[in-house]
């Protein structure tokens, strides 16, 4: 049974509950796709990197022997590349050639590359976008029963600007089935993507993908050749301050552009570059902008504004300072609880705000 949900005025979420062809009522394949952009006048040339997988070992869980599915990151990437390659809107770079080319240029081939590598990867692969992902698969069983479960997250990141054109989240569970769980989930996710493309307007403010932080790569960058003419001196560093010491933004603005212009002040953003999301979802219209103003610290401060439907002006909803293990990556509304969710770069929820009527 398929159910289609259209998020008002912004994006498409396609959710399937249950899947045909499984061997048990406990079997399921569920996925959700958020589309914020799609190929228009010409096909996108994309490269699919190996999915990142956690390094975990065999264990005993509730009397069951649990082992990871070997090579699941490569298998998932192969399946997605094959499925996207069948679509007219995507030209998929040969995976063997892609891996060889990236290795020759000492560039990442797995997981979520740092943002400062995206443009270079796009150039050497002649690719408009990269499909990046994380996945985790398990085989479990005992003398009575066995099965598999598999979770995956995918993003299509444009190499020119690092923005996500679409994202997909999925999970599958099979009990006593000989079906290929990775192929099943990859097919469900890509099928939802293809069905959703072209039927929405960007962006909804949901999980629109990873925004990798420069400097995460373990590869030592090659220094650029010296310029013939000396470069101008770098700007004087901005002193690092706590949230209470930072100049605050006004409580009300006439437009989103005015918020962005005010936030661009170096006294406000410090050493960081701002990130923002415009959310029009579940009856709410919000604009959230945040930045990490520090060097070498996992800390962000953020401002959330809501639009007053009577005046059209944007009023402050929340101003906050977060510091901990993760930087802020994205903000979205949980439609089930009407809460504003702040998500860290590794997927951890680092702040929640109840939205009042």
C-alpha positions in Angstrom: 0.0 0.0 0.0 1.4 3.4 -1.0 0.6 6.7 0.7 1.6 10.0 -0.8 2.0 13.0 1.5 2.5 16.6 0.1 4.0 19.1 2.5 2.2 22.4 2.0 3.9 24.7 -0.6 7.4 23.3 -0.3 8.4 19.7 -0.8 7.4 16.1 -1.3 7.7 13.3 1.3 6.8 9.9 -0.1 6.3 7.2 2.6 5.5 3.6 2.0 4.3 1.3 4.8 4.9 -2.4 4.0 6.2 -3.9 0.9 5.1 -6.7 -1.4 7.1 -9.9 -2.0 8.3 -10.4 1.6 8.0 -13.7 3.4 6.6 -12.6 6.7 4.1 -10.1 8.2 7.1 -8.8 10.2 9.0 -8.0 7.0 8.9 -4.3 6.1 10.6 -1.8 3.8 10.0 1.8 4.8 11.6 4.9 3.3 11.1 8.7 3.1 12.4 11.0 0.4 12.7 14.8 0.6 13.2 16.5 -2.8 14.4 20.1 -2.9 15.7 20.3 -6.4 15.8 18.0 -9.5 17.3 17.9 -13.0 15.4 20.3 -15.4 16.7 21.2 -18.8 19.5 18.6 -18.9 20.5 15.4 -17.1 22.8 15.6 -14.0 26.1 13.8 -14.2 26.5 12.2 -10.8 29.0 10.0 -9.0 28.0 7.6 -6.3 30.5 7.2 -3.5 30.8 4.1 -1.3 28.4 4.5 1.7 30.0 4.9 5.1 29.5 2.0 7.5 30.3 1.7 11.3 33.1 -0.6 12.3 31.2 -3.0 14.6 31.8 -6.6 15.6 29.8 -9.7 16.1 27.8 -9.8 19.3 25.0 -11.7 21.2 21.8 -9.7 21.6 18.7 -11.2 23.4 20.0 -14.7 22.7 20.6 -14.0 19.0 24.0 -13.9 17.2 24.2 -10.5 15.4 26.8 -9.9 12.7 27.3 -7.0 10.3 26.5 -7.5 6.6 29.9 -7.6 5.0 30.6 -4.9 2.3 27.2 -3.3 2.8 28.5 0.2 2.0 29.9 -0.8 -1.4 26.8 -3.0 -2.2 24.4 -0.1 -1.4 26.4 2.3 -3.5 26.5 -0.2 -6.4 22.7 -0.7 -6.2 21.9 3.0 -6.1 24.3 3.7 -9.0 22.7 1.0 -11.1 19.1 2.2 -10.4 19.9 5.9 -11.0 21.7 4.9 -14.2 18.4 3.6 -15.6 16.8 7.1 -15.3 16.9 9.6 -18.1 17.7 12.5 -15.7 20.9 11.0 -14.4 24.2 10.2 -16.1 26.1 8.0 -13.6 29.9 8.0 -13.6 31.3 4.4 -13.9 32.0 3.4 -10.3 35.3 1.7 -11.0 36.6 4.7 -12.9 35.3 7.0 -10.2 37.1 5.2 -7.4 40.4 5.0 -9.5 40.2 8.7 -10.3 39.6 9.8 -6.7 42.4 7.6 -5.4 44.8 9.1 -8.0 44.0 12.6 -6.8 44.1 11.6 -3.0 40.4 12.4 -2.6 37.9 10.6 -0.4 35.9 7.7 -1.9 33.7 6.8 1.1 31.2 8.6 3.3 30.7 12.3 3.6 33.7 14.3 2.3 34.5 17.7 3.8 33.0 20.7 2.0 36.3 22.0 0.9 36.8 18.9 -1.2 33.5 18.9 -3.1 34.4 21.3 -5.8 37.7 19.5 -6.5 35.9 16.1 -6.6 33.3 17.5 -9.0 36.1 18.8 -11.3 38.2 15.6 -11.5 35.1 13.5 -12.1 33.4 16.0 -14.3 30.3 15.6 -12.1 27.5 18.0 -11.2 26.7 16.1 -8.0 27.8 13.4 -5.6 25.5 10.8 -4.1 26.8 10.3 -0.5 25.5 8.0 2.2 25.7 6.1 5.4 24.3 2.6 6.0 24.3 -0.2 8.6 23.2 -3.8 8.0 22.9 -6.7 10.4 22.3 -10.5 10.0 20.8 -12.1 13.1 19.8 -15.6 14.0 19.7 -18.6 16.3 18.7 -22.3 15.9 15.0 -21.3 15.5 14.9 -18.2 13.4 17.1 -15.8 11.4 16.7 -12.5 9.5 18.3 -9.2 8.5 17.8 -5.5 9.1 19.3 -2.6 7.2 19.2 1.2 7.6 20.5 3.8 5.1 20.7 7.5 4.6 21.5 9.1 1.2 22.1 12.6 0.0 22.7 14.1 -3.4 25.1 17.1 -2.9 25.8 19.6 -5.7 29.5 20.0 -6.1 29.3 23.6 -7.1 27.7 24.9 -3.9 27.6 22.0 -1.4 23.8 22.1 -1.2 21.6 19.0 -1.0 19.2 18.5 -3.9 17.5 15.5 -2.2 17.8 13.3 0.8 16.5 9.8 1.5 16.1 7.8 4.7 15.1 4.1 4.7 15.1 0.9 6.8 14.2 -2.7 6.0 13.6 -5.8 8.1 13.4 -9.3 6.6 12.6 -12.5 8.6 13.6 -15.8 7.1 13.7 -14.4 3.6 16.2 -15.1 0.8 15.6 -11.7 -0.8 18.5 -9.2 -1.1 17.7 -6.7 1.6 20.1 -4.1 0.2 18.5 -4.3 -3.3 15.0 -4.1 -1.8 15.8 -0.9 0.2 17.8 0.8 -2.6 14.9 0.1 -5.0 12.4 1.6 -2.6 14.4 4.7 -1.9 15.3 5.4 -5.6 11.7 4.6 -6.6 10.4 7.2 -4.2 13.0 9.7 -5.4 12.0 9.3 -9.1 8.3 9.5 -8.2 8.8 12.7 -6.2 11.1 14.6 -8.6 9.5 17.6 -10.2 6.4 17.7 -8.0 7.6 20.1 -5.4 9.2 23.5 -4.7 12.3 23.9 -2.5 12.9 23.8 0.4 10.9 22.3 3.3 13.5 22.6 6.0 13.5 18.9 6.7 16.6 16.7 6.8 18.2 18.3 3.7 21.5 16.5 4.0 24.9 16.8 5.5 26.8 20.1 5.5 30.3 18.7 6.0 32.7 21.0 7.9 36.0 21.8 6.3 38.9 20.2 7.9 37.2 16.8 8.6 39.3 15.0 6.0 42.3 13.0 7.2 44.1 13.8 3.9 46.7 16.5 4.1 45.8 19.2 1.5 48.4 20.1 -1.2 49.4 23.8 -0.8 48.6 26.0 -3.8 51.4 27.3 -5.9 52.8 30.7 -4.9 51.2 33.7 -6.5 53.2 36.1 -8.6 51.8 38.9 -6.6 51.5 39.0 -2.9 48.0 38.3 -1.5 46.5 41.0 0.7 46.9 40.3 4.4 44.1 38.3 6.1 41.5 40.3 8.1 42.2 40.7 11.8 40.7 37.9 13.8 37.5 38.5 15.6 37.7 37.8 19.3 35.8 34.7 20.4 33.0 35.5 22.8 30.3 33.6 24.6 26.6 34.1 23.6 25.9 36.6 26.3 28.7 38.9 25.0 27.6 38.7 21.4 25.6 41.6 19.9 22.0 40.4 19.6 19.8 40.6 16.5 16.6 42.6 16.7 13.4 40.9 17.7 11.6 41.8 14.5 12.6 42.1 10.8 10.6 43.1 7.7 12.1 40.3 5.5 14.4 37.2 5.5 16.8 39.3 3.4 17.0 41.8 6.3 17.8 39.0 8.8 20.5 37.6 6.5 22.0 41.1 6.0 22.1 41.7 9.8 23.6 38.3 10.5 26.4 38.8 8.0 28.0 41.5 10.3 31.4 40.1 11.5 30.6 41.2 15.0 27.7 38.8 15.0 29.0 35.8 13.0 32.6 35.9 14.3 34.9 33.6 12.3 32.2 31.3 10.9 30.0 31.4 7.8 26.2 31.4 8.5 23.9 28.5 7.5 20.1 29.0 7.3 16.9 27.2 6.5 13.4 28.5 5.6 10.8 26.1 6.9 7.2 26.2 5.6 5.7 23.1 7.1 2.8 21.8 9.3 1.2 25.3 9.3 4.3 27.1 10.5 6.6 29.4 8.6 10.0 29.8 10.2 13.4 31.0 9.3 16.4 29.8 11.3 20.0 31.0 10.9 23.0 29.8 12.8 26.8 29.9 12.8 29.8 28.5 14.6 31.8 31.7 15.4 34.7 29.8 17.0 37.8 28.1 15.8 38.3 24.5 17.0 35.1 24.5 19.2 31.9 22.5 18.7 29.6 25.5 19.5 26.9 27.4 17.6 24.5 30.2 18.2 21.3 30.4 16.4 18.2 32.7 15.9 14.8 31.3 14.9 12.1 33.7 13.6 8.5 33.1 12.7 6.4 35.1 10.2 3.4 36.9 11.6 0.6 36.1 9.1 -1.2 39.4 9.8 1.8 41.8 9.5 4.1 39.7 7.3 7.0 40.6 9.6 9.4 38.1 11.1 9.4 37.9 14.9 12.0 36.2 17.2 11.0 32.7 18.4 14.2 31.5 19.9 17.8 32.6 20.3 20.2 30.0 21.7 23.8 28.9 22.2 24.8 25.3 22.0 28.1 23.7 22.8 29.0 20.1 23.0 30.1 17.1 20.9 28.5 18.2 17.6 28.0 21.4 15.6 24.5 22.2 14.4 23.8 20.8 10.9 20.1 21.2 10.3 16.8 22.4 11.8 13.3 21.0 11.0 9.8 20.5 12.4 8.8 17.2 13.8 5.2 17.0 12.4 4.2 14.4 15.0 5.0 16.5 18.0 5.0 20.1 16.6 8.5 20.6 18.0 11.4 22.5 16.3 14.3 20.0 16.2 18.0 21.0 16.1 20.2 18.2 14.7 23.9 17.9 15.0 26.4 17.0 12.2 26.2 13.3 13.2 22.4 13.1 13.5 22.1 13.7 17.2 19.3 15.9 18.4 20.9 18.7 20.3 17.9 21.0 21.0 14.1 20.8 20.9 11.6 23.7 21.1 7.8 23.2 21.5 5.9 25.3 19.0 2.9 27.2 20.4 -0.2 28.0 18.4 
